[in-house]
Amino acid sequence: MVYIFLADGFEELEAVAPLDIMRRAKIEVRTVGVTGEYVVSLSGLTVKADCALEDVDLEQCEMLVLPGGRIGTKNMRESSQLTELVKQADARGIMLAGICAAPTVFAELGLLKGRRAVCFPMFEFENVLEENGARIQRDESVTHDGHIITAKAAGSSIDFGLLLVSMLRGWPASEAVRKILYFNPRQNALT
């Protein structure tokens, strides 16, 4: 099971593209409402989450995914229940994925110390990563280091989703979805 966390102010492309891509790869994915059952995205799209934070079962979990958006990330960071789930997942070696501003949640929990990572390319977010010991990969849009996957921004959402599939089910599964989508990245960020 993969859980994608949605908090008011989330960046919808960063949530929906990976969700769609993983489901195309036959990966079971559930959205989790951090700020309620109905969550409002950055652009005002209202989404009904599949489940609540208390329904997350780390025993059956393969990955936790945090979409970005400045406000959505702030709301995730302020949820002690969510940050506790992230810490527990990390301790168990469960894969963690964050895009845009969301990698700052991992950084502030001390999970990116000494790790390669990317985030939205603004000093506000990059400084949080650097201050917490991350090694920012400014030339990459998507990267991973161990069980933690990070991506830059909404424009990286498809690459991000394909990398998540690759990490969960292998390169052939990711490549099959890429072909279905007729997606041809300008650079091969997935190898």
Backbone as CSV, one residue per row, in Angstrom:
resi,resn,N_x,N_y,N_z,CA_x,CA_y,CA_z,C_x,C_y,C_z
1,MET,0.832,-1.187,0.000,0.000,0.000,0.000,0.875,1.248,0.000
2,VAL,0.503,2.212,-0.822,1.149,3.517,-0.855,0.127,4.534,-0.373
3,TYR,0.556,5.446,0.481,-0.308,6.509,0.976,0.201,7.851,0.463
4,ILE,-0.707,8.639,-0.140,-0.399,9.999,-0.568,-1.158,10.945,0.354
5,PHE,-0.429,11.815,1.036,-1.025,12.705,2.028,-1.461,14.021,1.387
6,LEU,-2.707,14.399,1.658,-3.270,15.631,1.119,-3.634,16.565,2.259
7,ALA,-3.065,17.761,2.226,-3.391,18.799,3.210,-3.860,20.022,2.447
8,ASP,-4.768,20.788,3.034,-5.244,22.001,2.371,-4.058,22.800,1.837
9,GLY,-4.174,23.229,0.569,-3.105,23.976,-0.075,-2.121,23.108,-0.835
10,PHE,-2.409,21.794,-0.984,-1.483,20.925,-1.711,-1.472,21.286,-3.191
11,GLU,-0.359,21.006,-3.843,-0.201,21.220,-5.286,-0.772,19.984,-5.981
12,GLU,-1.921,20.152,-6.677,-2.647,18.993,-7.195,-1.870,18.168,-8.208
13,LEU,-1.113,18.780,-9.099,-0.360,17.998,-10.086,0.636,17.069,-9.390
14,GLU,1.230,17.551,-8.299,2.230,16.758,-7.577,1.613,15.588,-6.824
15,ALA,0.309,15.629,-6.621,-0.400,14.511,-5.985,-1.043,13.606,-7.026
16,VAL,-1.729,14.217,-7.986,-2.536,13.432,-8.927,-1.689,12.704,-9.959
17,ALA,-0.623,13.324,-10.474,0.212,12.635,-11.474,0.839,11.359,-10.895
18,PRO,1.505,11.417,-9.735,2.051,10.174,-9.170,0.954,9.155,-8.839
19,LEU,-0.188,9.626,-8.342,-1.311,8.732,-8.045,-1.731,7.980,-9.302
20,ASP,-1.963,8.708,-10.374,-2.375,8.110,-11.638,-1.321,7.129,-12.156
21,ILE,-0.074,7.547,-12.152,1.013,6.711,-12.673,1.147,5.418,-11.872
22,MET,1.088,5.510,-10.546,1.198,4.300,-9.727,0.003,3.381,-9.931
23,ARG,-1.182,3.939,-10.034,-2.364,3.092,-10.265,-2.293,2.419,-11.628
24,ARG,-1.764,3.093,-12.634,-1.571,2.465,-13.953,-0.617,1.270,-13.849
25,ALA,0.300,1.331,-12.885,1.251,0.235,-12.655,0.673,-0.827,-11.722
26,LYS,-0.628,-0.710,-11.418,-1.345,-1.673,-10.568,-0.843,-1.671,-9.126
27,ILE,-0.386,-0.503,-8.672,0.043,-0.337,-7.285,-1.158,0.198,-6.502
28,GLU,-1.419,-0.388,-5.351,-2.532,0.074,-4.523,-2.128,1.377,-3.831
29,VAL,-2.911,2.426,-4.083,-2.621,3.752,-3.553,-3.881,4.315,-2.912
30,ARG,-3.713,4.904,-1.733,-4.828,5.584,-1.060,-4.394,7.002,-0.725
31,THR,-5.318,7.947,-0.902,-5.062,9.317,-0.477,-5.501,9.456,0.976
32,VAL,-4.764,10.257,1.720,-5.007,10.436,3.153,-5.273,11.910,3.426
33,GLY,-6.405,12.209,4.019,-6.735,13.585,4.375,-6.029,13.999,5.652
34,VAL,-5.118,14.941,5.536,-4.385,15.438,6.701,-5.206,16.505,7.426
35,THR,-5.889,17.341,6.654,-6.643,18.459,7.243,-8.147,18.212,7.224
36,GLY,-8.557,17.000,6.904,-9.972,16.649,6.883,-10.285,15.672,5.771
37,GLU,-11.530,15.221,5.723,-11.962,14.270,4.700,-11.955,14.923,3.318
38,TYR,-12.366,16.188,3.262,-12.332,16.958,2.022,-11.168,17.925,2.111
39,VAL,-10.321,17.914,1.095,-9.106,18.717,1.104,-9.140,19.640,-0.112
40,VAL,-8.778,20.895,0.093,-8.805,21.885,-0.979,-7.378,22.176,-1.437
41,SER,-7.152,21.991,-2.740,-5.815,22.192,-3.306,-5.476,23.672,-3.417
42,LEU,-4.257,23.923,-3.816,-3.741,25.273,-4.003,-4.607,26.087,-4.961
43,SER,-5.126,25.442,-6.008,-5.934,26.169,-6.998,-7.432,26.065,-6.733
44,GLY,-7.817,25.505,-5.585,-9.222,25.454,-5.208,-9.964,24.178,-5.566
45,LEU,-9.266,23.171,-6.037,-9.882,21.877,-6.347,-10.163,21.145,-5.034
46,THR,-11.404,20.727,-4.816,-11.743,19.985,-3.604,-11.690,18.489,-3.903
47,VAL,-10.963,17.753,-3.080,-10.761,16.317,-3.251,-11.234,15.601,-1.986
48,LYS,-11.968,14.525,-2.169,-12.363,13.687,-1.033,-11.282,12.621,-0.843
49,ALA,-10.632,12.642,0.300,-9.562,11.674,0.586,-10.148,10.281,0.786
50,ASP,-9.354,9.272,0.452,-9.775,7.879,0.625,-9.867,7.479,2.091
51,CYS,-9.001,8.063,2.921,-8.981,7.680,4.335,-8.416,8.812,5.184
52,ALA,-8.454,8.612,6.492,-7.940,9.595,7.453,-6.574,9.145,7.973
53,LEU,-5.881,10.051,8.634,-4.556,9.731,9.181,-4.577,8.495,10.078
54,GLU,-5.625,8.354,10.882,-5.677,7.211,11.813,-5.876,5.876,11.093
55,ASP,-6.207,5.921,9.798,-6.391,4.696,9.020,-5.104,4.186,8.384
56,VAL,-4.030,4.967,8.446,-2.760,4.557,7.835,-2.193,3.375,8.607
57,ASP,-1.899,2.309,7.873,-1.377,1.077,8.466,0.057,0.856,7.978
58,LEU,1.021,1.184,8.816,2.423,1.036,8.422,2.828,-0.422,8.250
59,GLU,2.081,-1.344,8.831,2.392,-2.773,8.665,2.208,-3.214,7.213
60,GLN,1.287,-2.564,6.505,0.985,-2.914,5.117,1.505,-1.856,4.138
61,CYS,2.358,-0.984,4.596,2.779,0.186,3.819,4.108,-0.046,3.108
62,GLU,4.149,0.361,1.837,5.393,0.327,1.068,6.029,1.709,0.954
63,MET,5.184,2.762,0.970,5.698,4.100,0.733,4.714,5.152,1.233
64,LEU,5.277,6.264,1.735,4.508,7.463,2.061,4.925,8.556,1.087
65,VAL,3.944,9.253,0.493,4.224,10.299,-0.493,3.648,11.620,-0.006
66,LEU,4.488,12.664,-0.004,4.071,14.005,0.397,4.171,14.937,-0.804
67,PRO,3.015,15.354,-1.383,3.056,16.367,-2.430,3.387,17.719,-1.808
68,GLY,3.824,18.648,-2.641,4.221,19.947,-2.127,3.133,20.994,-2.196
69,GLY,3.597,22.208,-2.420,2.771,23.394,-2.298,3.132,24.030,-0.966
70,ARG,3.436,25.303,-0.988,3.886,26.001,0.235,2.890,25.827,1.381
71,ILE,1.610,26.083,1.108,0.599,26.014,2.168,0.346,24.568,2.575
72,GLY,0.260,23.669,1.590,0.048,22.253,1.896,1.171,21.683,2.744
73,THR,2.403,22.060,2.407,3.559,21.585,3.179,3.514,22.129,4.601
74,LYS,3.173,23.394,4.741,3.040,23.981,6.082,2.011,23.208,6.894
75,ASN,0.876,22.898,6.275,-0.169,22.157,6.976,0.263,20.738,7.328
76,MET,1.054,20.104,6.468,1.576,18.769,6.798,2.566,18.858,7.959
77,ARG,3.464,19.841,7.881,4.484,20.016,8.920,3.840,20.235,10.288
78,GLU,2.703,20.930,10.310,2.027,21.241,11.574,1.204,20.079,12.124
79,SER,1.083,18.996,11.361,0.351,17.823,11.832,1.304,16.885,12.568
80,SER,1.220,16.879,13.884,2.102,16.000,14.664,1.812,14.535,14.359
81,GLN,0.574,14.215,14.020,0.222,12.840,13.669,0.936,12.422,12.381
82,LEU,0.973,13.311,11.397,1.670,13.000,10.144,3.169,12.897,10.364
83,THR,3.762,13.862,11.059,5.215,13.804,11.244,5.623,12.573,12.050
84,GLU,4.785,12.147,12.976,5.073,10.916,13.725,5.022,9.699,12.800
85,LEU,4.055,9.654,11.892,3.985,8.563,10.909,5.241,8.527,10.038
86,VAL,5.698,9.701,9.614,6.903,9.777,8.780,8.106,9.249,9.553
87,LYS,8.253,9.652,10.801,9.384,9.171,11.616,9.326,7.658,11.809
88,GLN,8.144,7.139,12.092,7.991,5.690,12.270,8.293,4.942,10.970
89,ALA,7.814,5.475,9.851,8.076,4.840,8.558,9.571,4.830,8.272
90,ASP,10.245,5.946,8.526,11.684,6.013,8.312,12.411,4.976,9.166
91,ALA,12.033,4.863,10.422,12.671,3.900,11.323,12.509,2.465,10.828
92,ARG,11.427,2.198,10.118,11.164,0.863,9.575,11.755,0.661,8.183
93,GLY,12.345,1.709,7.619,12.911,1.606,6.279,11.866,1.672,5.172
94,ILE,10.669,2.142,5.494,9.619,2.313,4.482,10.010,3.498,3.606
95,MET,9.808,3.369,2.297,10.172,4.437,1.377,9.366,5.696,1.656
96,LEU,10.063,6.836,1.566,9.466,8.152,1.758,9.710,8.956,0.492
97,ALA,8.683,9.662,0.020,8.828,10.462,-1.191,8.203,11.831,-0.970
98,GLY,8.920,12.869,-1.400,8.414,14.227,-1.278,8.807,15.044,-2.482
99,ILE,7.935,15.961,-2.877,8.174,16.797,-4.048,7.921,18.265,-3.703
100,CYS,8.649,19.143,-4.348,8.492,20.593,-4.230,8.940,21.052,-2.838
101,ALA,8.050,21.598,-2.043,8.395,22.052,-0.691,8.393,20.915,0.316
102,ALA,7.732,19.803,-0.005,7.559,18.708,0.956,8.860,18.087,1.474
103,PRO,9.955,18.026,0.694,11.194,17.496,1.276,11.658,18.254,2.518
104,THR,11.173,19.493,2.715,11.543,20.224,3.932,11.006,19.537,5.181
105,VAL,9.889,18.817,5.047,9.357,18.058,6.185,10.368,16.987,6.590
106,PHE,10.892,16.267,5.607,11.900,15.239,5.891,13.150,15.866,6.492
107,ALA,13.579,17.000,5.919,14.793,17.666,6.401,14.650,18.095,7.854
108,GLU,13.516,18.711,8.198,13.318,19.189,9.560,13.215,18.055,10.570
109,LEU,12.892,16.859,10.104,12.868,15.683,10.985,14.241,15.010,11.064
110,GLY,15.229,15.587,10.367,16.592,15.050,10.396,16.806,13.855,9.489
111,LEU,15.902,13.619,8.548,15.969,12.413,7.719,16.830,12.569,6.472
112,LEU,17.209,13.808,6.139,18.000,14.035,4.924,19.473,14.308,5.203
113,LYS,19.882,14.220,6.450,21.278,14.515,6.808,22.225,13.598,6.025
114,GLY,23.111,14.231,5.244,24.083,13.490,4.448,23.513,12.848,3.194
115,ARG,22.233,13.051,2.916,21.588,12.418,1.748,21.474,13.393,0.574
116,ARG,21.514,12.818,-0.623,21.226,13.569,-1.847,19.735,13.893,-1.847
117,ALA,19.384,15.129,-2.215,17.976,15.521,-2.238,17.789,16.739,-3.133
118,VAL,16.541,16.942,-3.547,16.154,18.141,-4.274,14.843,18.648,-3.694
119,CYS,14.538,19.905,-3.982,13.268,20.508,-3.575,12.994,21.669,-4.518
120,PHE,11.899,22.380,-4.292,11.605,23.541,-5.122,12.783,24.497,-5.026
121,PRO,13.302,24.970,-6.187,14.544,25.753,-6.176,14.371,27.204,-5.727
122,MET,13.999,27.364,-4.479,13.961,28.680,-3.843,14.816,28.597,-2.588
123,PHE,15.505,29.689,-2.277,16.356,29.684,-1.087,15.571,29.283,0.152
124,GLU,14.330,29.730,0.236,13.489,29.426,1.398,13.463,27.923,1.693
125,PHE,13.340,27.110,0.651,13.249,25.657,0.834,14.632,25.000,0.812
126,GLU,15.477,25.426,-0.131,16.827,24.847,-0.211,17.610,25.104,1.073
127,ASN,17.416,26.270,1.673,18.113,26.569,2.927,17.733,25.593,4.029
128,VAL,16.459,25.221,4.091,16.016,24.252,5.105,16.739,22.920,4.895
129,LEU,16.838,22.489,3.633,17.535,21.227,3.360,19.005,21.329,3.753
130,GLU,19.666,22.400,3.303,21.101,22.562,3.593,21.369,22.695,5.091
131,GLU,20.536,23.471,5.785,20.720,23.653,7.230,20.558,22.350,7.998
132,ASN,19.853,21.400,7.395,19.645,20.105,8.038,20.491,19.002,7.419
133,GLY,21.550,19.398,6.694,22.564,18.456,6.247,22.329,17.740,4.938
134,ALA,21.311,18.125,4.169,21.081,17.480,2.868,22.128,17.947,1.856
135,ARG,22.405,17.089,0.891,23.298,17.425,-0.219,22.414,17.716,-1.444
136,ILE,22.136,18.971,-1.688,21.205,19.355,-2.759,21.821,19.074,-4.126
137,GLN,21.029,18.446,-4.977,21.439,18.088,-6.337,20.748,19.046,-7.311
138,ARG,21.276,20.235,-7.462,20.610,21.294,-8.232,20.433,20.956,-9.708
139,ASP,21.218,20.055,-10.250,21.119,19.698,-11.668,20.131,18.567,-11.922
140,GLU,19.479,18.069,-10.885,18.536,16.963,-11.043,17.124,17.435,-10.708
141,SER,16.135,16.857,-11.402,14.743,17.195,-11.081,14.132,16.167,-10.143
142,VAL,14.691,14.965,-10.154,14.225,13.873,-9.292,15.464,13.096,-8.858
143,THR,15.505,12.715,-7.593,16.640,11.922,-7.126,16.200,11.019,-5.983
144,HIS,17.051,10.073,-5.651,16.785,9.260,-4.462,18.107,8.919,-3.804
145,ASP,18.034,8.713,-2.518,19.196,8.305,-1.741,18.672,7.333,-0.697
146,GLY,18.981,6.072,-0.888,18.428,5.046,-0.017,16.929,4.955,-0.228
147,HIS,16.190,5.008,0.857,14.733,4.841,0.768,13.974,6.172,0.670
148,ILE,14.703,7.277,0.424,14.058,8.585,0.340,14.185,9.147,-1.078
149,ILE,13.032,9.480,-1.662,12.943,10.002,-3.021,12.461,11.440,-2.926
150,THR,13.114,12.353,-3.664,12.697,13.746,-3.665,12.644,14.268,-5.099
151,ALA,11.808,15.285,-5.309,11.670,15.900,-6.631,11.478,17.398,-6.477
152,LYS,11.796,18.142,-7.557,11.816,19.607,-7.503,10.455,20.279,-7.456
153,ALA,9.581,19.997,-8.423,8.389,20.835,-8.556,7.339,20.154,-9.417
154,ALA,6.233,20.862,-9.636,5.125,20.316,-10.422,5.590,19.808,-11.784
155,GLY,6.539,20.494,-12.404,7.064,20.065,-13.700,7.795,18.737,-13.651
156,SER,8.140,18.289,-12.462,8.827,16.999,-12.278,7.856,15.875,-11.936
157,SER,6.564,16.155,-11.907,5.581,15.199,-11.386,5.537,13.873,-12.125
158,ILE,5.668,13.902,-13.446,5.641,12.631,-14.186,6.916,11.843,-13.927
159,ASP,8.072,12.504,-14.013,9.331,11.817,-13.687,9.283,11.247,-12.269
160,PHE,8.745,12.031,-11.348,8.603,11.616,-9.954,7.756,10.342,-9.869
161,GLY,6.589,10.369,-10.486,5.709,9.200,-10.469,6.362,7.979,-11.079
162,LEU,7.068,8.158,-12.192,7.743,7.028,-12.839,8.867,6.471,-11.963
163,LEU,9.590,7.358,-11.267,10.634,6.878,-10.356,10.018,6.114,-9.184
164,LEU,8.867,6.574,-8.684,8.204,5.857,-7.593,7.833,4.447,-8.037
165,VAL,7.299,4.317,-9.247,6.971,2.987,-9.781,8.227,2.144,-9.903
166,SER,9.297,2.740,-10.414,10.556,2.007,-10.558,11.072,1.515,-9.203
167,MET,10.989,2.363,-8.183,11.461,1.984,-6.853,10.587,0.882,-6.251
168,LEU,9.289,0.912,-6.550,8.352,-0.062,-5.974,8.279,-1.372,-6.760
169,ARG,8.314,-1.281,-8.098,8.058,-2.467,-8.931,9.128,-2.749,-9.972
170,GLY,10.165,-1.910,-10.014,11.254,-2.133,-10.952,11.122,-1.304,-12.223
171,TRP,12.265,-1.179,-12.894,12.346,-0.385,-14.108,11.377,-0.850,-15.195
172,PRO,11.216,-2.153,-15.463,10.291,-2.559,-16.530,8.855,-2.071,-16.304
173,ALA,8.387,-2.066,-15.064,7.031,-1.578,-14.776,6.938,-0.083,-15.050
174,SER,7.960,0.666,-14.650,7.990,2.103,-14.896,8.025,2.390,-16.391
175,GLU,8.847,1.670,-17.098,8.971,1.862,-18.547,7.655,1.536,-19.257
176,ALA,6.933,0.525,-18.804,5.640,0.173,-19.404,4.644,1.327,-19.249
177,VAL,4.616,1.953,-18.075,3.703,3.084,-17.864,4.150,4.275,-18.707
178,ARG,5.454,4.528,-18.768,5.956,5.637,-19.584,5.490,5.489,-21.024
179,LYS,5.554,4.282,-21.553,5.135,4.038,-22.940,3.634,4.249,-23.108
180,ILE,2.840,3.816,-22.126,1.383,4.022,-22.178,1.061,5.519,-22.217
181,LEU,1.829,6.302,-21.468,1.609,7.747,-21.403,2.187,8.499,-22.604
182,TYR,2.991,7.801,-23.425,3.735,8.447,-24.514,4.567,9.596,-23.963
183,PHE,5.180,9.364,-22.819,5.997,10.382,-22.173,7.447,10.183,-22.575
184,ASN,8.048,11.245,-23.114,9.442,11.205,-23.533,10.205,12.313,-22.824
185,PRO,10.816,11.995,-21.692,11.544,13.034,-20.954,12.722,13.558,-21.761
186,ARG,13.025,14.840,-21.557,14.168,15.463,-22.252,15.487,14.896,-21.765
187,GLN,15.517,14.506,-20.518,16.739,13.904,-19.965,16.340,12.627,-19.261
188,ASN,17.221,11.690,-19.224,16.898,10.417,-18.591,17.163,10.521,-17.097
189,ALA,16.178,11.020,-16.356,16.320,11.245,-14.922,16.035,9.998,-14.113
190,LEU,15.682,8.908,-14.781,15.231,7.728,-14.040,16.291,6.642,-13.926
191,THR,17.475,6.870,-14.459,18.492,5.823,-14.371,19.484,6.111,-13.283
